[in-house]
């Protein structure tokens, strides 16, 4: 049967989701595959919906794998969580159709980037946010985000994992920036039919220039339309980024209770 998992993880100590060459371990995929093998005594490949980079987190990663088993879904979830490390957890589980694929069946993915505006260190928060010392212009950053919605070539902000000749055109369904209700938090939310490698972090890094008054909305649009990565916006640190949701066609995925 083919099983899908909703996986949450703290990506701090991982070299991304995807299995890497020796010396670049551990990875989330590697940990999941090892856990499935311990439970089923079978070697499987676990496929993920998003190839999150090193130190990037997830609360809504979706994976699938194929296995022969008579275990119930509840037994699977309990057994996997018993053998996984404490920074990876299976939150939901489902049986899916043979043609389901965690990556290729997805309609969209949603990421959130979180910044903490605080002049002083916050040891309990900084594992999951990027701390900046000075206030940011949230309305200006939100206005710049509006230019991202729709179909664009995003090569100025990332590259395709399929190689330099692959298309960098993606459809951005949602892009916005808002102030949190308390605690100096600022959130960027992006939903698209797909993302380039490093795209969200490069977007946020450049939008931070807008928030700091070093770049206006027009300059941000010029960078988007330039199709060149030769611009002043460095990638924001990975610690603030989280894959929050993957959306599938209606009926393709029904999580067990």
C-alpha positions in Angstrom: 0.0 0.0 0.0 1.0 3.6 -0.4 1.1 5.8 2.7 1.3 9.5 3.1 2.5 11.3 6.2 2.1 14.9 7.4 5.5 15.6 8.9 6.7 18.3 11.3 10.3 19.0 11.9 12.8 21.4 13.4 15.4 21.6 10.6 18.2 23.2 12.6 20.5 20.2 12.7 19.6 18.8 9.2 21.2 19.3 5.8 17.8 19.8 4.3 15.1 17.4 3.5 16.7 15.6 0.6 19.2 12.8 1.1 22.7 14.0 0.4 26.1 12.6 -0.4 28.2 11.2 2.4 29.4 13.9 4.7 26.2 16.0 4.4 24.1 14.2 6.9 21.7 13.9 8.6 18.8 14.7 6.4 15.1 14.5 7.1 14.5 12.1 4.2 17.3 9.8 5.5 15.8 9.8 9.0 12.3 9.0 7.7 13.6 6.2 5.5 15.5 4.7 8.4 12.4 4.9 10.6 10.2 3.2 8.0 12.8 0.4 7.6 13.0 -0.2 11.4 9.2 -0.5 11.5 8.6 -2.6 8.4 12.0 -4.3 7.9 11.8 -3.1 4.3 14.0 -0.6 2.5 11.8 2.1 1.0 12.3 5.5 -0.7 10.4 8.4 1.0 9.3 11.1 -1.4 8.7 14.7 -0.1 6.5 17.5 -1.4 9.2 20.1 -0.8 13.0 19.9 -0.8 13.5 22.2 2.1 17.1 23.5 2.5 19.5 23.1 5.4 18.1 24.4 8.7 14.7 25.1 7.2 11.7 23.9 9.3 8.4 22.4 8.4 5.0 22.1 10.1 3.2 20.8 6.9 5.6 18.7 4.9 3.9 15.8 3.1 5.7 12.6 2.2 4.7 9.3 0.7 6.2 5.8 0.4 5.1 2.3 -0.7 5.3 -0.6 1.7 3.9 -4.1 2.3 2.3 -4.1 5.7 -0.7 -5.2 7.8 -0.2 -2.6 10.4 -3.1 -0.2 11.0 -2.6 3.5 10.4 -2.6 4.2 14.1 0.1 1.5 14.7 2.2 3.0 11.9 2.0 6.5 13.3 2.8 5.4 16.9 5.7 3.1 15.7 7.3 5.8 13.5 7.1 8.4 16.2 8.7 5.9 18.6 11.8 5.5 16.5 12.1 9.0 15.0 14.3 11.6 16.7 12.6 14.1 18.8 12.9 16.9 16.2 10.9 15.0 13.6 7.3 13.9 14.1 4.5 12.3 12.1 1.4 14.4 12.8 -1.1 12.7 10.4 -1.2 9.6 8.2 -3.3 8.4 5.3 -3.6 5.7 2.7 -3.4 7.3 -0.8 -4.1 6.1 -4.3 -1.4 4.4 -6.4 -1.1 7.5 -8.6 -0.6 9.9 -5.7 2.8 11.6 -5.5 3.7 13.9 -2.6 5.5 16.3 -5.0 4.0 16.0 -8.4 0.3 15.8 -7.2 0.6 19.0 -5.2 -1.2 22.1 -6.5 0.6 24.6 -4.3 3.0 25.0 -1.3 2.9 27.6 1.4 5.9 29.0 3.2 6.1 31.4 6.1 9.2 33.5 7.0 9.3 35.0 10.5 11.4 37.9 11.7 11.7 39.1 15.3 12.4 42.8 15.7 14.3 43.1 19.0 17.6 44.8 19.9 18.4 42.0 22.4 19.0 38.3 21.9 16.2 35.9 22.6 17.7 32.4 23.1 14.3 30.6 23.1 13.0 32.3 19.9 16.0 32.6 17.6 16.0 28.9 16.6 12.9 29.6 14.6 13.1 33.3 13.6 15.6 35.8 12.2 16.2 38.5 14.6 16.8 42.1 13.4 17.7 45.0 15.7 15.8 47.9 14.1 12.1 48.5 13.2 11.0 47.7 9.6 8.4 49.4 7.4 5.8 46.6 7.2 3.3 48.4 4.9 6.1 49.1 2.4 7.2 45.5 2.4 3.6 44.3 2.0 3.1 46.7 -0.9 6.2 45.4 -2.6 4.9 41.8 -2.1 1.9 42.7 -4.3 4.1 42.7 -7.3 4.9 39.0 -6.9 1.4 37.8 -7.3 0.7 36.1 -10.7 2.9 34.3 -13.2 6.6 35.5 -13.3 10.0 34.4 -14.1 11.6 34.3 -10.7 15.2 33.6 -11.7 16.3 36.8 -10.0 15.5 35.1 -6.7 16.5 31.5 -7.2 17.3 28.7 -9.5 15.6 25.5 -10.7 16.7 22.2 -9.1 16.4 20.8 -12.6 19.4 22.7 -13.9 20.3 26.1 -15.4 18.3 25.6 -18.5 15.0 24.7 -16.8 12.2 27.2 -16.6 12.1 29.5 -13.6 8.5 30.6 -14.3 6.2 30.1 -11.3 2.7 31.2 -10.4 2.6 33.1 -7.0 -0.9 32.7 -5.6 -0.3 34.7 -2.4 2.4 37.0 -1.2 2.1 39.3 1.8 3.8 40.7 4.9 2.1 41.6 8.2 2.9 42.6 11.7 2.2 40.0 14.4 -0.2 40.9 17.2 2.6 41.0 19.9 6.2 40.3 20.6 7.8 42.2 17.7 7.1 39.4 15.1 6.8 40.0 11.4 5.5 37.4 9.0 5.9 36.9 5.3 3.5 34.4 3.7 4.0 33.0 0.2 1.9 30.4 -1.6 2.8 29.3 -5.2 2.5 26.4 -7.5 6.2 25.8 -7.0 9.3 27.5 -5.7 12.9 27.7 -6.9 15.8 26.7 -4.8 16.5 29.5 -2.3 13.6 31.6 -3.7 11.8 32.5 -0.5 14.9 33.4 1.4 16.1 35.6 -1.4 12.7 37.3 -1.7 12.7 38.1 2.0 16.3 39.2 2.0 15.5 41.8 -0.7 12.2 42.8 0.9 14.1 43.5 4.1 15.9 46.2 2.1 12.5 47.7 1.4 11.6 47.6 5.1 14.9 49.3 5.9 14.3 52.1 3.4 17.2 51.1 1.2 15.0 50.1 -1.7 11.5 51.2 -2.8 8.7 49.2 -4.4 9.7 50.3 -7.8 13.3 49.1 -7.3 12.0 45.8 -6.1 9.9 45.4 -9.2 12.9 46.2 -11.4 14.9 43.4 -9.7 12.0 41.0 -10.3 11.9 41.9 -14.0 15.7 42.0 -14.5 16.0 38.2 -14.5 19.4 38.7 -12.9 20.6 37.6 -9.4 23.2 40.4 -9.4 21.4 42.6 -6.9 22.0 43.7 -3.3 19.5 41.5 -1.6 21.3 38.6 0.2 19.3 35.5 1.2 17.7 35.7 4.6 19.0 33.1 7.1 17.3 29.7 6.9 16.2 29.6 10.6 13.2 31.9 9.9 11.7 29.8 7.1 9.0 27.1 7.5 7.0 25.0 5.0 3.5 25.3 6.5 1.1 23.6 4.0 0.9 21.6 0.8 -2.4 21.6 -1.1 -3.7 18.7 -3.2 -6.8 18.2 -5.4 -10.0 17.6 -3.5 -10.2 13.9 -2.4 -6.6 13.1 -3.1 -5.6 13.1 0.6 -7.7 12.4 3.6 -5.9 12.3 6.9 -6.9 9.8 9.5 -8.2 11.1 12.8 
